[in-house]
Amino acid sequence: MVLPVCDHYSGVEVRMRKSLQLQAEMTQEFGTCVFDVTLDCEDGAPVGGEIEHAHLVKEIALSAPQNARIAVRVHAVDHPSFAEDVALILTHCHANLKHVMVPKVESVQDVETAVKFIDQVGAKQLPLHVLIESPTAVHHAFEIAAHPRVQSLSFGLMDFVSAHGGAIPASGMGVQGQFTHPLVLRAKLEIASACHAHGKVPAHCVVTEFSDLEAIKTAATKASRELGFTRMWSIHPSQIRPLIEAFAPSSSEIENAASLIEAAERANWAPVSHAGQLHDRASYRFFWQVLERAHHTGRAMPESALKYFEEYACAV
């Protein structure tokens, strides 16, 4: 399953509208949509103003361009506003949305509750993305990832740290500590492993140091290269480009993948010796995935690779 590598969150009206405008501009620039825009009803709504915010999100989703990639984060299933979010937004906008994000999922039962409400308003085609934000949720990650409506698991760093009652220091929420504290690191690995076990997309958490572009690039590189995440959250427009850059394959990786796939095709997908190494269908799948990731991050590719992408996207 391939999704844009960046999931950009916004909950303030002017920023939601600007995010959609930026998505359209970058789609034109890269030739493909390189990030999703998730309109946020959970953290975006002021306390007491949840209904008004849901109406705003509905209006923005309905007025978005037809080819936009939009999602909505509703409230948790045990929050009083969850049912209102679903009724006010999904009833009218589900055809405009790519998925719905459900926060604070603790178990498969929470997923089933969300599915029940979402299906009742006619949004049976909508995949669910779920936020894993507690030790209990991490314990159930494999069961949650196995649910057929779940498309992606995201890690909620700050709620996860807070759920430990001070046992994890505040540094565990920082760009350094979140990659070194054993409990945080274990949670990330469990989520990534659960997703890959069931063919779902693991999405890495936010970097709150949004003005530090080196921090977001470092975090995104570690998340993608060391922990197995294939997607990551952005909470500020300045984070989007360095995040995409970090998740994209390098030019040398793209060239090597294209060369190998070309050699494999000449051999009719039989094993080949390439650059002193033996390759077969298992490695062909891996290097095809490199080309897929290059395409979905708007990277430049050799003409031969573009041809292969069109011809073999469903075959390799």
N, C-alpha and C positions, 0 to 999 in steps of 0.2 A: 504494500500500500504506500502510495507516494502523496504527500501533502506538501504545501509550501513550507520551507524550513523555518519561517518566522510567523508567529502568531502575535499580532500587535493589539494590545488592549487599550481601550479608551472609554471614559465614562462621562466626560464633560462635553456639552453640546458642541462648542466650537472645535474642540479637538477631534470629536467623532467625525464631524463633517470634513475637517482638514485631512484626517487619516484616509478617508475614502477618496479624496482628491489626490492625495499622494499615491495611493494604490494605483489609481488610473494612470498617473504620470509615469510611475515606475514600470507598470505593465507595458506601456508604450516604449519605454527605454530598453527594457530587457527582452521584450518579445514574448514574455510569459508573466503570469501573476506570481510574484516572488514572496508575497506575504498576505496572510488573512487579516481582516479587521474584525475584532470581537468587541461588540458594543456591550458595555458593562453595566448590568443592573445591580450587581452586588455591592462592590465598593464605589460604584459611580453614583448611586442614589443616595441623597441626603436622608438621614433618619426622619421619618415622618413624611417624606416626599416620594415614597416608593411608587405610588400609583402614577403620579405626574411624570416621574422619570420613565416608567414603562411606556406611557403614551408617547413620550419624546422618542424613545428608542424605536417604537413601532413606526412613527412618522419618518424617521431617518432611514430605516430599513426599506420602507415602501418607496421612498424617493430615490434610492440608490440606483446607479446604472445597472442594466440588466445583467452584464457580465461580471459584476463585482463579486468578490468572495467575502461574504459577511457571515458572522456568527453572533450569537447573543449569549452572554453569561447571565443566567437567572439566579435567583436566590437558592439556598440549600433547601432540600425537600422538607426539612422540619421547620423552616422559617415561615411565618404567616404570609409573607409576600410571594412565596413560590407559586401557589396556585394562581394568584393574580397575574404574575409575570407570564405564565403559560397562557392563560386565557386572553390577556390583553394583547400580547405580542404574537405568539405562535399561531393563534387562530387566524390572524390576518396576514402574517408574514412568512409562514413556513416555506412557501415556494421560493422566497427570495434568499433563504438562508442555506448555508452549507452544513451547519451542525449547530447543536446547542451545548453549551458548557454548563455542567452541573457541579457546583462546588461542594466541598465537605462531604464527599461520599465515603461512608464507613464500611459498606458491605454491599453484596449483590442485592440485598433487599432494598437498599436505597436506590439502586439502579432500576429495579422493577417498579418502585413507586414512581420514579420520574417517567419511565416508559408509559405507565398507565395514564398519567395526566396528559402527557404529550400526545399519545395516540387518541385520547378522547377528543382533542381539538382538531383532529384530521392530519396530524404531522407524522404519520407512520413512517415516512421515508427518511426522516431526519436522524442521522447518526448522533450518538452522544459522545462528548468528550467529558471526562470526569477528572476532578481534582482530588489527589491523594494528599491529605493534610494532617494525618495523625498516625501514631504508632499502630493503632488498630487497623486503619486503612491500609498501611503498608503490609500488615500481616495478611490481609485479604486481597492483595494486589493481583495475584494470579487468578483468583476466582473472578474478580471484577473484569480483568482483561479478557477473560474467556467469554463474557456475555456477548451475544451476537450483535447487539445494537451499539456496543462500545467500540469506537473507532480509535480513540487515543486516551492515554493517561498522562496527566500533567502533575508535576510535583509542586505542592504549595509550601515553600520553604519557611516562611515566617510563621504561619500557623503551626507547622510541624515543630519548629523550635519552641514556640510558646506552649505547645501541648506537653512539654516535658517538665513543666513547673520549675524552671530555673536550673535543671540538671545540665542543660546545654547552655553555655554562655552566649552573650549577645554577639560575640565574634562569629558564632556559627551561622549568623545571617549575613555576614560580610562576604565579599568576593574571595577572600582567602580562606576563611574558616569553613565555608560551605563545601570546600573541596578537601578539607583535611580532618574535620571532626568525624570520628568513626561512625557515630549514629546517623549523622546526616549523609555521609558517603554511602553507608549501607542502605539507607532508604532509597537513594538514587539508583543504586545498582539493582535493587529488588524491582523497582518500577521499570527500569529499562529491560531487565531480564523477563519480567512478566509480559511486557508488550511483545518482545521478539518471540517468545514462546507461542503466542497466539496470533501473530501477524498483525499486531496493532502498532500505533505510532507513539513512541515515548517523547514527551515534550518537557524540556528542561525549564526550571524556574527562572524567575526574574533576577536581574542584577539591579539592586536599588541605587547603586552609585551611577545614576543615569548620565551624569555629566563627564564621567571618566570613560572615554571611548576605548582606551587600552584595557580597562577592566572588563568591559563587555566582550571585547575581542578575545582576551585571555580566557574568560569563562566559557565562551561559546566554543573555543578551540578544545578546551578540556572536555566539555560536555560531549562534543561530537567525536573527538579522536580517542578519548580515554574511557568514557563511560557509556558509549553506545546510544546516545540520544540523537534523534534525527530531526528534531524540531525544538524551538526555544521561544520563550515569551519575550516580547519587547513592551516596555511601558513608556517609552519616549521615542519620538521619530528619529532622533539622532542615533538610536541603537540599531536601527533596522539595517543599514548598509554594512557596518562592521560585523553584524551577526550573520548576514547572508554570505559575506566574504569568508568568514570562518567555517561555515558549514559547506561551502562549495569545494569541490575537488580542485587541486592545483592544475595548472596548464600541463605540467609533465604527467600527472596522473591521467588527465584526459587523453593526452597523446598516446600514452602507453595502452590505455584501455581501448582506444579506437584501433590501434595497430593490432592488438591481440584479437579483437572481434573480427577484424578483416581477415586475419590468418585463419581463424576458426571457420569462417564462412567458406574460404577457399578449400578447407579440408572437409567441408560438409558436416561440420560440428564433431568430427572425430578428434581424438587427442592430438595435440601438436607440440612441437618443441619451439619455444619462443624466447629469445634472449637468454638462452641457456637453461631454461626451466620448462618442465613438462606441465601442460595445462589440459584440462578436460572440461566437461560440461559444468562441473561444480564451480570452477574458477571463471568459466564463461559467464555464469549467472552473476558472479561478484562484479566482474568488470562491466557487464551490461548495466548493473546498478550504479556504477560510477558514472556512466554516460547519462543515465536517467537523472541522477542528481545534478550533473552539469547542465542538463536541459532545464530542469526546474529551478535552477539558480541563475539562469540567463548567461551561462558561461559561453565563450566562443569555442566552437568545435570545428574540427576538420570537416570538409564537405562529405567525405566518406562516412563520418560518424553520423552526420545529420541524416544521410540516406539510410543507414542502418537503423537509426532510431525510428524512422517512419515504417520501415519494412518489418522489423523484428520485435517491435515493442510488445507484441502479444505472443511471440513465438519462443523467445530465448528463456 
